[in-house]
């Protein structure tokens, strides 16, 4: 795992992004001919060449890349969609990827492709020579990639979630096409296209607008796990937990717990004194006073400690307690579980 990108690296990524967007911006209308032939037209520097790939296999981590040929009108539409998406990306603030930070609609996160092994492997395959042409009847499609190339500007857009990668219709749904006034069933495989991009690869960097794209779909392993371990160690430094090692392992591997640690990281940044309230005595007393939350406690006297139970019904109770998710309304005297909250100070 590499360190977070610095200001100079982000500036270089932005410069490359802007150069690519400007290169493609004025030439969308002329890209039709080049988009039909894909990589064969990439030597023509006057128009952007479009190459499209799908990733087929049992899952994204083991999928193989094949090349898809588009009709001219479809290729022109896809190219225009990509240029519009790239233009939108240029208008965003670029920030280094941080598992604890949720970007706003005006921001995008940047990290090295090398930090995302799943995407790094797919991207290497897409850039390789002799990519086979896609055919019907293959394995399930898990991703679709579009590469735009004009002169020295090369960008690749990936869609890894949603309807845009579906090739199998839901059970019971049939596709029908009109033929001479009669609707007939389409038995061939359908490949759905959606004008949306989940990740851009520009040079050696990947840019996303949603943190979950990296963590849930592309399985970014290192930074999120390291963040979760660090935050858990910080908030449990003064807390006795039976099964603590098992909980520490779960915190670094369970997506729900990793997300909870990210929320805790933001809370600690906003309120450094938050962690001072997380002691064994305070948490055990809270569990005793509020049995309705089901937080397990064992031991007697000074040996009392919290208990991590990994069973599905109880495995998240301790991390919710650490995140202060169990609240009571002064207005209604009702008790709530509030995973999302914002502190109000007087």
C-alpha positions as CSV (number, residue, x, y, z in Angstrom):
1,X,0.0,0.0,0.0
2,X,1.3,3.4,-0.9
3,X,1.1,6.5,1.2
4,X,-1.7,9.1,0.6
5,X,-1.1,11.3,-2.4
6,X,0.5,14.7,-1.7
7,X,-0.4,18.1,-3.1
8,X,2.1,17.9,-6.0
9,X,0.8,14.4,-7.0
10,X,-2.8,15.6,-6.9
11,X,-1.8,18.7,-9.0
12,X,-0.2,16.4,-11.6
13,X,-3.3,14.2,-11.7
14,X,-5.5,17.2,-12.2
15,X,-3.2,18.5,-15.0
16,X,-3.5,15.1,-16.8
17,X,-7.2,15.1,-16.3
18,X,-7.7,18.6,-17.7
19,X,-5.5,17.9,-20.6
20,X,-7.5,14.7,-21.5
21,X,-10.8,16.5,-21.1
22,X,-9.7,19.4,-23.4
23,X,-8.3,16.9,-25.9
24,X,-11.6,15.1,-26.2
25,X,-14.0,18.0,-25.8
26,X,-13.7,19.5,-29.3
27,X,-13.7,16.2,-31.2
28,X,-16.7,14.3,-30.0
29,X,-18.6,14.8,-33.3
30,X,-15.7,13.4,-35.3
31,X,-15.3,10.3,-33.3
32,X,-17.9,8.1,-35.0
33,X,-15.7,6.5,-37.5
34,X,-12.9,5.7,-35.0
35,X,-15.3,4.4,-32.4
36,X,-16.6,1.6,-34.7
37,X,-13.2,0.0,-35.3
38,X,-12.0,0.4,-31.7
39,X,-8.2,0.0,-31.3
40,X,-7.6,-0.2,-35.1
41,X,-8.5,3.6,-35.3
42,X,-6.3,4.7,-32.4
43,X,-3.5,5.9,-34.7
44,X,-5.8,8.6,-36.0
45,X,-5.0,11.6,-33.7
46,X,-7.7,13.9,-35.1
47,X,-10.6,11.9,-33.4
48,X,-10.8,10.0,-30.1
49,X,-10.8,6.3,-30.6
50,X,-13.2,4.3,-28.4
51,X,-12.5,0.7,-27.2
52,X,-15.0,-1.1,-25.0
53,X,-14.3,-4.2,-22.9
54,X,-16.3,-6.4,-20.6
55,X,-15.0,-8.5,-17.7
56,X,-16.5,-12.0,-17.6
57,X,-16.1,-14.7,-15.0
58,X,-17.2,-16.2,-11.7
59,X,-16.4,-12.9,-10.0
60,X,-14.6,-9.6,-10.5
61,X,-11.3,-10.8,-9.0
62,X,-10.9,-13.7,-11.5
63,X,-12.8,-12.2,-14.5
64,X,-11.2,-12.2,-18.0
65,X,-11.4,-9.2,-20.4
66,X,-13.0,-9.4,-23.9
67,X,-13.5,-6.6,-26.5
68,X,-16.9,-5.4,-27.6
69,X,-17.6,-3.8,-31.0
70,X,-20.3,-1.1,-31.1
71,X,-22.3,0.2,-34.1
72,X,-21.3,3.7,-35.2
73,X,-24.3,5.5,-33.6
74,X,-23.9,3.6,-30.4
75,X,-20.1,4.3,-30.2
76,X,-20.8,8.1,-30.8
77,X,-23.3,8.2,-28.0
78,X,-21.0,6.3,-25.6
79,X,-18.1,8.7,-26.5
80,X,-20.3,11.7,-25.9
81,X,-21.4,10.3,-22.5
82,X,-17.8,9.7,-21.5
83,X,-16.7,13.2,-22.4
84,X,-19.6,14.7,-20.4
85,X,-18.6,12.5,-17.4
86,X,-15.0,13.5,-17.8
87,X,-16.1,17.2,-17.9
88,X,-18.0,16.7,-14.6
89,X,-14.9,15.1,-13.0
90,X,-12.8,18.2,-14.0
91,X,-15.2,20.4,-12.0
92,X,-14.6,18.4,-8.8
93,X,-12.1,19.0,-6.1
94,X,-9.5,16.1,-6.0
95,X,-8.7,14.7,-2.6
96,X,-6.5,11.7,-1.6
97,X,-8.5,8.6,-0.8
98,X,-9.2,8.3,2.9
99,X,-11.4,5.4,4.1
100,X,-12.8,7.7,6.9
101,X,-13.8,10.5,4.5
102,X,-17.1,10.6,2.6
103,X,-16.7,12.9,-0.4
104,X,-19.3,15.6,-1.2
105,X,-20.9,15.8,-4.6
106,X,-18.3,18.4,-5.5
107,X,-15.3,16.1,-4.7
108,X,-13.6,13.0,-6.0
109,X,-11.1,10.7,-4.4
110,X,-7.8,9.7,-5.9
111,X,-5.5,6.8,-5.2
112,X,-2.8,4.8,-7.0
113,X,-4.0,1.9,-9.2
114,X,-1.4,-0.2,-7.5
115,X,-3.4,0.1,-4.2
116,X,-6.4,-1.6,-5.9
117,X,-5.2,-5.1,-7.0
118,X,-8.6,-6.0,-8.5
119,X,-8.7,-3.0,-10.8
120,X,-4.9,-3.1,-11.5
121,X,-5.3,-6.6,-12.9
122,X,-8.3,-5.7,-15.0
123,X,-6.7,-2.6,-16.3
124,X,-3.5,-4.5,-17.3
125,X,-5.6,-7.0,-19.2
126,X,-7.6,-4.2,-21.0
127,X,-4.3,-2.5,-22.1
128,X,-2.8,-5.8,-23.3
129,X,-2.3,-6.9,-26.9
130,X,-4.7,-9.3,-28.7
131,X,-7.7,-8.9,-26.4
132,X,-10.2,-11.4,-27.8
133,X,-13.5,-10.2,-29.2
134,X,-16.5,-10.9,-27.0
135,X,-19.1,-13.4,-28.0
136,X,-22.5,-14.7,-26.9
137,X,-23.0,-17.3,-24.2
138,X,-20.0,-16.3,-22.1
139,X,-19.8,-16.1,-18.3
140,X,-21.5,-13.3,-16.3
141,X,-20.3,-9.8,-16.9
142,X,-19.1,-8.1,-13.8
143,X,-17.7,-4.8,-15.3
144,X,-17.6,-2.8,-18.4
145,X,-14.7,-0.6,-19.4
146,X,-14.4,2.2,-22.1
147,X,-11.0,3.5,-23.2
148,X,-10.8,6.9,-25.0
149,X,-7.5,7.6,-26.9
150,X,-6.6,10.6,-28.8
151,X,-3.0,11.5,-29.4
152,X,-1.2,11.2,-26.1
153,X,-4.4,11.4,-24.0
154,X,-5.6,8.1,-22.8
155,X,-8.3,7.6,-20.1
156,X,-10.3,4.5,-19.2
157,X,-13.7,4.5,-17.5
158,X,-15.0,1.6,-15.5
159,X,-18.6,0.7,-14.5
160,X,-18.6,-2.0,-11.9
161,X,-22.1,-1.8,-10.4
162,X,-25.7,-1.3,-11.5
163,X,-27.7,-2.2,-14.6
164,X,-24.9,-1.2,-16.9
165,X,-23.1,-4.5,-16.4
166,X,-26.1,-6.8,-16.4
167,X,-26.3,-9.5,-19.1
168,X,-28.9,-11.8,-17.5
169,X,-32.5,-10.8,-17.2
170,X,-34.3,-11.1,-13.9
171,X,-36.3,-14.3,-13.6
172,X,-39.7,-14.0,-15.2
173,X,-38.8,-10.9,-17.3
174,X,-38.8,-11.3,-21.1
175,X,-37.4,-9.0,-23.7
176,X,-39.7,-8.6,-26.7
177,X,-39.1,-6.9,-30.1
178,X,-41.7,-6.0,-32.7
179,X,-41.4,-7.9,-36.0
180,X,-44.0,-7.2,-38.7
181,X,-46.6,-6.2,-36.2
182,X,-45.9,-9.1,-33.8
183,X,-43.7,-9.0,-30.7
184,X,-41.3,-11.9,-30.6
185,X,-39.1,-13.0,-27.7
186,X,-35.4,-12.2,-27.8
187,X,-33.4,-15.3,-26.8
188,X,-30.0,-13.8,-27.4
189,X,-27.9,-12.5,-24.5
190,X,-28.5,-8.8,-23.8
191,X,-25.7,-6.4,-22.8
192,X,-27.0,-3.3,-21.0
193,X,-25.3,0.1,-21.3
194,X,-25.8,2.8,-18.8
195,X,-24.2,6.3,-19.1
196,X,-22.5,6.3,-15.7
197,X,-18.9,5.9,-14.7
198,X,-17.9,4.4,-11.3
199,X,-14.1,4.8,-11.7
200,X,-11.7,6.5,-14.0
201,X,-8.1,5.4,-14.6
202,X,-5.8,8.2,-15.7
203,X,-2.1,7.3,-15.9
204,X,-1.3,5.4,-12.7
205,X,-4.2,6.8,-10.7
206,X,-7.8,5.9,-10.2
207,X,-10.5,8.5,-9.5
208,X,-13.8,7.8,-7.9
209,X,-16.7,9.9,-6.6
210,X,-18.0,7.3,-4.1
211,X,-15.7,5.7,-1.5
212,X,-17.8,2.5,-1.5
213,X,-16.8,1.9,-5.1
214,X,-13.2,1.2,-4.0
215,X,-14.1,-0.6,-0.7
216,X,-17.1,-2.7,-1.7
217,X,-16.8,-3.3,-5.5
218,X,-13.1,-3.1,-6.1
219,X,-12.1,-4.5,-2.7
220,X,-9.5,-1.9,-1.8
221,X,-7.9,-3.9,1.0
222,X,-5.1,-2.0,2.7
223,X,-6.1,1.5,3.7
224,X,-9.6,0.8,5.0
225,X,-8.3,-2.1,7.1
226,X,-5.4,-0.2,8.4
227,X,-7.8,2.7,9.4
228,X,-10.2,0.3,11.1
229,X,-7.4,-1.3,13.1
230,X,-5.9,2.1,14.2
231,X,-9.3,3.5,15.2
232,X,-10.3,0.4,17.1
233,X,-7.0,0.4,19.0
234,X,-7.5,4.1,19.9
235,X,-11.1,3.7,21.2
236,X,-10.5,0.5,23.2
237,X,-7.2,1.5,24.8
238,X,-9.0,1.8,28.2
239,X,-11.7,-0.8,27.6
240,X,-11.6,-4.4,28.8
241,X,-13.2,-6.7,26.3
242,X,-13.6,-10.5,26.5
243,X,-13.0,-11.7,23.0
244,X,-11.2,-8.5,22.2
245,X,-8.7,-10.1,19.7
246,X,-11.5,-11.7,17.8
247,X,-13.4,-8.4,17.7
248,X,-10.2,-6.6,16.5
249,X,-9.9,-9.1,13.6
250,X,-13.6,-8.7,12.8
251,X,-13.3,-4.9,12.8
252,X,-10.6,-5.1,10.1
253,X,-12.5,-7.5,7.8
254,X,-16.3,-6.9,8.2
255,X,-17.5,-4.2,5.9
256,X,-20.1,-3.0,8.3
257,X,-17.6,-2.7,11.1
258,X,-15.1,-1.0,8.9
259,X,-17.7,1.6,8.0
260,X,-18.4,2.1,11.7
261,X,-14.7,2.6,12.4
262,X,-14.7,5.2,9.6
263,X,-17.6,7.0,11.4
264,X,-15.7,6.8,14.6
265,X,-12.6,8.3,12.9
266,X,-14.7,11.3,11.8
267,X,-16.1,11.7,15.4
268,X,-12.6,11.6,16.9
269,X,-11.4,14.2,14.4
270,X,-14.3,16.5,15.2
271,X,-14.1,15.9,18.9
272,X,-10.8,14.7,20.3
273,X,-12.2,14.4,23.8
274,X,-14.7,11.8,22.6
275,X,-12.3,8.9,23.4
276,X,-11.9,10.0,27.0
277,X,-15.5,8.8,27.7
278,X,-14.7,5.3,26.5
279,X,-13.5,3.5,29.6
280,X,-14.5,0.1,31.0
281,X,-16.2,1.6,34.0
282,X,-18.4,4.0,31.9
283,X,-19.3,1.5,29.3
284,X,-20.1,-1.3,31.8
285,X,-22.2,1.1,33.8
286,X,-24.1,2.1,30.7
287,X,-24.7,-1.5,29.7
288,X,-26.0,-2.2,33.3
289,X,-28.3,0.8,33.2
290,X,-29.7,0.0,29.7
291,X,-30.2,-3.7,29.4
292,X,-32.6,-3.1,26.5
293,X,-29.6,-2.6,24.2
294,X,-28.3,-6.2,24.8
295,X,-24.7,-5.3,25.4
296,X,-23.1,-8.3,27.2
297,X,-21.1,-7.9,30.4
298,X,-19.3,-10.6,32.5
299,X,-17.2,-10.7,35.7
300,X,-17.5,-9.3,39.2
301,X,-16.2,-6.1,40.9
302,X,-13.1,-4.7,39.3
303,X,-13.0,-7.7,36.9
304,X,-16.2,-6.7,35.1
305,X,-15.7,-6.5,31.3
306,X,-17.6,-6.2,28.1
307,X,-18.1,-9.3,26.0
308,X,-17.9,-9.7,22.2
309,X,-20.3,-12.3,20.9
310,X,-19.8,-13.0,17.2
311,X,-23.2,-14.5,16.6
312,X,-25.3,-12.6,14.0
313,X,-27.7,-11.3,16.6
314,X,-25.1,-9.6,18.8
315,X,-21.9,-9.1,16.8
316,X,-22.4,-5.4,16.1
317,X,-23.6,-4.3,19.6
318,X,-20.1,-3.5,20.9
319,X,-19.0,-1.4,18.0
320,X,-22.3,0.5,18.1
321,X,-21.7,1.1,21.8
322,X,-18.2,2.4,21.1
323,X,-19.7,4.7,18.4
324,X,-22.3,6.1,20.9
325,X,-25.1,4.9,18.7
326,X,-27.5,4.2,21.6
327,X,-29.3,7.4,22.5
328,X,-32.3,8.7,24.5
329,X,-34.6,11.6,23.5
330,X,-35.1,14.2,26.2
331,X,-38.3,15.2,24.5
332,X,-40.0,11.8,24.4
333,X,-37.9,9.7,26.7
334,X,-37.6,7.2,23.9
335,X,-34.5,5.2,23.3
336,X,-33.0,5.0,19.8
337,X,-30.2,3.4,17.8
338,X,-28.8,6.3,15.8
339,X,-26.0,5.2,13.4
340,X,-25.9,8.7,11.8
341,X,-25.9,11.8,13.9
342,X,-24.4,15.2,14.2
343,X,-23.4,16.8,17.4
344,X,-25.0,20.2,18.3
345,X,-23.0,22.4,20.6
346,X,-24.3,25.4,22.5
